[in-house]
Amino acid sequence: MNELWLLYDRPDFEANRDFASLMRERGEALGLSIAPVCLDELSLEIAEDGKPLCLRAGIPAHPRAILSRQRSSLVSFHFERMGVPVFNSSRVCAICNDKRVTHQFLSGLPMPQTVFLPCGQTQPPPGTRWPVIVKPACSHGGDRVALVQNAREWQAAVAAIQPEPLLQQAVVSQPGRDLRVYVLHERILAGVMRTARVGVVSNFKRGGQFELHTLTPHERALAEAVIDRFSRAGAPLHMAGVDLLYDHGQPVIGEVEDVVGSRMLYKTSDIDIVSLYLRGLNALQAKAE
């Protein structure tokens, strides 16, 4: 099969139909057949001979490549074991979609103090200095991120997340402001500065303000250090977002977004990230073949 699958969870596909249409349109212009596919259409199996299989409507399917917009590293790894290239890879997916793993992986680079909270914990860790941020380890889009000022608020924030894994972070000196650094095929493409209208969540879908931003040397150096860490681990970032926070005027690592959105970039610039992404994939596939 010569199709490239744009692979989604169903709810994310329903929320991002415009992006899927843009991918198909830009792909057609480059001679690529890109088909949006949802996980609930597929059955991933291991045959009696140990061979990994994918069935779609009961029929074995083998796409040319997966453009992954889903967040399960198990799914991505299954396709990789079938010999199907996945962008971003299962390794990137596993690192980026658990914030605890992200911080472990990027240890040694500047970041807020972060505490991994065990499931079932009902009291703040000893030595907690208010305020702190409490958030799920495996969510995205600002979901259930809370700025808490005391033990009572902490318990309410934790109760809203458990039994999912969660973490606690120190509050940086400029909360509610962060820089989304768009990464394309292991290179910095552009930056967009985001500012929360209320609280600390600056995400586009939650009403954050945003503007195109020219990276400073310090911002660029930190983003490049993140990109290099992934590259040296054999997990290149093909389309991702490196989010930087600001503490006493210096950039620090917030997180790395595997399934990165592009609306802010299209709204603030004439950069066509989808076309650039697909041209880069075309070149990679041609080189591999």
ZAMARGU-4260 file (C-alpha; in steps of 0.2 Angstrom, whole numbers, plus 5000, padded with zeros to 4 digits):
<rodrens>
0) 5000/5000/5000 | 5007/5017/4995 | 4996/5027/5007 | 5003/5037/5022 | 4991/5036/5037
5) 4988/5051/5047 | 4984/5042/5063 | 4973/5049/5076 | 4963/5044/5092 | 4945/5047/5087
10) 4941/5062/5098 | 4957/5071/5092 | 4952/5068/5074 | 4935/5075/5077 | 4943/5091/5085
15) 4956/5093/5071 | 4947/5089/5055 | 4954/5105/5047 | 4972/5100/5050 | 4969/5083/5043
20) 4961/5091/5027 | 4976/5103/5026 | 4988/5088/5027 | 4978/5079/5013 | 4978/5095/5002
25) 4997/5098/5004 | 5001/5080/5002 | 4991/5079/4985 | 5002/5094/4979 | 5017/5084/4983
30) 5011/5068/4975 | 5007/5060/4992 | 4992/5050/4996 | 4988/5054/5014 | 4973/5046/5023
35) 4966/5051/5040 | 4964/5034/5050 | 4958/5032/5068 | 4963/5019/5080 | 4946/5013/5082
40) 4946/5007/5064 | 4961/4996/5067 | 4965/4979/5075 | 4983/4977/5080 | 4988/4959/5082
45) 5002/4946/5084 | 5000/4931/5073 | 5004/4913/5078 | 5021/4915/5070 | 5025/4930/5080
50) 5023/4942/5066 | 5015/4959/5070 | 4999/4963/5060 | 4987/4977/5057 | 4970/4974/5051
55) 4958/4987/5044 | 4940/4981/5042 | 4947/4964/5044 | 4959/4965/5030 | 4978/4966/5033
60) 4985/4983/5030 | 5002/4990/5028 | 5004/5009/5025 | 5019/5016/5018 | 5022/5027/5033
65) 5013/5033/5049 | 5011/5052/5052 | 5007/5050/5070 | 4994/5061/5079 | 4990/5049/5093
70) 5000/5047/5109 | 5002/5029/5112 | 5020/5023/5111 | 5013/5005/5110 | 5004/5008/5094
75) 5019/5017/5086 | 5030/5003/5091 | 5019/4990/5084 | 5020/4998/5067 | 5038/5000/5068
80) 5040/4981/5071 | 5030/4979/5055 | 5043/4989/5046 | 5032/5004/5044 | 5041/5021/5047
85) 5033/5032/5061 | 5035/5050/5063 | 5038/5055/5077 | 5044/5038/5082 | 5038/5027/5097
90) 5053/5033/5107 | 5049/5051/5105 | 5031/5047/5109 | 5036/5037/5125 | 5047/5052/5131
95) 5036/5066/5127 | 5019/5060/5132 | 5024/5057/5150 | 5031/5073/5158 | 5040/5063/5171
100) 5050/5053/5157 | 5053/5070/5148 | 5061/5078/5163 | 5071/5062/5167 | 5077/5061/5149
105) 5082/5080/5149 | 5090/5079/5166 | 5105/5090/5167 | 5097/5104/5157 | 5088/5119/5167
110) 5070/5116/5172 | 5059/5119/5187 | 5061/5108/5202 | 5049/5094/5199 | 5042/5081/5211
115) 5035/5064/5204 | 5019/5061/5216 | 5015/5043/5219 | 4997/5038/5216 | 4987/5039/5232
120) 4997/5053/5240 | 4986/5063/5250 | 4998/5076/5258 | 5010/5088/5250 | 5028/5082/5249
125) 5038/5088/5264 | 5047/5105/5261 | 5034/5111/5248 | 5035/5129/5246 | 5019/5138/5240
130) 5013/5141/5227 | 5016/5126/5216 | 5010/5119/5200 | 5001/5102/5201 | 4997/5093/5184
135) 4994/5076/5176 | 5010/5068/5170 | 5002/5061/5154 | 4989/5075/5149 | 4991/5088/5136
140) 4983/5105/5131 | 4983/5112/5149 | 4971/5099/5155 | 4969/5100/5174 | 4985/5111/5177
145) 4982/5120/5193 | 4992/5134/5202 | 4989/5130/5221 | 4993/5141/5235 | 4990/5130/5250
150) 4988/5112/5256 | 4969/5113/5254 | 4970/5118/5236 | 4984/5105/5233 | 4972/5091/5239
155) 4958/5097/5228 | 4970/5098/5213 | 4977/5081/5216 | 4960/5073/5219 | 4955/5080/5201
160) 4969/5070/5194 | 4971/5054/5203 | 4972/5039/5200 | 4982/5045/5185 | 5000/5049/5188
165) 5004/5067/5192 | 5018/5079/5196 | 5022/5094/5206 | 5033/5109/5200 | 5040/5124/5207
170) 5032/5140/5200 | 5044/5150/5189 | 5046/5169/5191 | 5036/5173/5176 | 5021/5160/5177
175) 5009/5161/5162 | 5022/5165/5149 | 5031/5152/5138 | 5039/5150/5122 | 5034/5137/5109
180) 5049/5133/5099 | 5043/5124/5083 | 5055/5110/5078 | 5055/5103/5060 | 5066/5088/5055
185) 5078/5092/5070 | 5080/5110/5066 | 5072/5126/5074 | 5059/5133/5062 | 5051/5147/5072
190) 5045/5153/5089 | 5029/5159/5096 | 5027/5167/5113 | 5012/5163/5122 | 5004/5172/5137
195) 4989/5166/5148 | 4974/5178/5149 | 4971/5171/5166 | 4981/5160/5177 | 4996/5150/5171
200) 4989/5140/5156 | 4994/5149/5140 | 4988/5136/5127 | 4979/5142/5111 | 4964/5132/5114
205) 4962/5139/5131 | 4962/5157/5126 | 4981/5161/5127 | 4988/5176/5118 | 5002/5173/5106
210) 5014/5182/5094 | 5028/5177/5083 | 5045/5178/5092 | 5063/5179/5087 | 5073/5168/5098
215) 5087/5175/5108 | 5104/5166/5109 | 5100/5159/5126 | 5083/5152/5120 | 5090/5145/5104
220) 5105/5137/5113 | 5093/5128/5126 | 5081/5122/5112 | 5095/5116/5102 | 5102/5106/5117
225) 5085/5098/5118 | 5084/5093/5100 | 5102/5087/5101 | 5098/5076/5116 | 5084/5068/5106
230) 5095/5066/5091 | 5109/5057/5100 | 5096/5045/5108 | 5091/5040/5090 | 5074/5048/5093
235) 5074/5063/5081 | 5061/5076/5082 | 5053/5078/5065 | 5038/5089/5070 | 5037/5094/5088
240) 5036/5109/5100 | 5049/5113/5113 | 5041/5123/5127 | 5052/5135/5137 | 5047/5144/5153
245) 5056/5159/5161 | 5064/5160/5178 | 5072/5176/5183 | 5075/5181/5165 | 5082/5164/5159
250) 5074/5151/5149 | 5071/5134/5157 | 5062/5118/5150 | 5044/5116/5152 | 5040/5101/5141
255) 5041/5094/5124 | 5026/5092/5113 | 5026/5077/5102 | 5009/5080/5094 | 5011/5098/5091
260) 4998/5110/5085 | 5001/5122/5071 | 4987/5135/5072 | 4997/5148/5081 | 5011/5147/5068
265) 4998/5149/5053 | 4990/5164/5062 | 5006/5173/5065 | 5017/5170/5050 | 5017/5164/5032
270) 5026/5148/5036 | 5018/5133/5029 | 5024/5120/5042 | 5014/5106/5034 | 5021/5108/5017
275) 5039/5109/5024 | 5036/5094/5035 | 5029/5084/5020 | 5044/5089/5009 | 5056/5084/5022
280) 5047/5067/5024 | 5048/5064/5005 | 5066/5067/5006 | 5069/5055/5020 | 5058/5042/5012
285) 5067/5044/4995 | 5084/5042/5004 | 5078/5026/5013 | 5071/5018/4998
</rodrens>
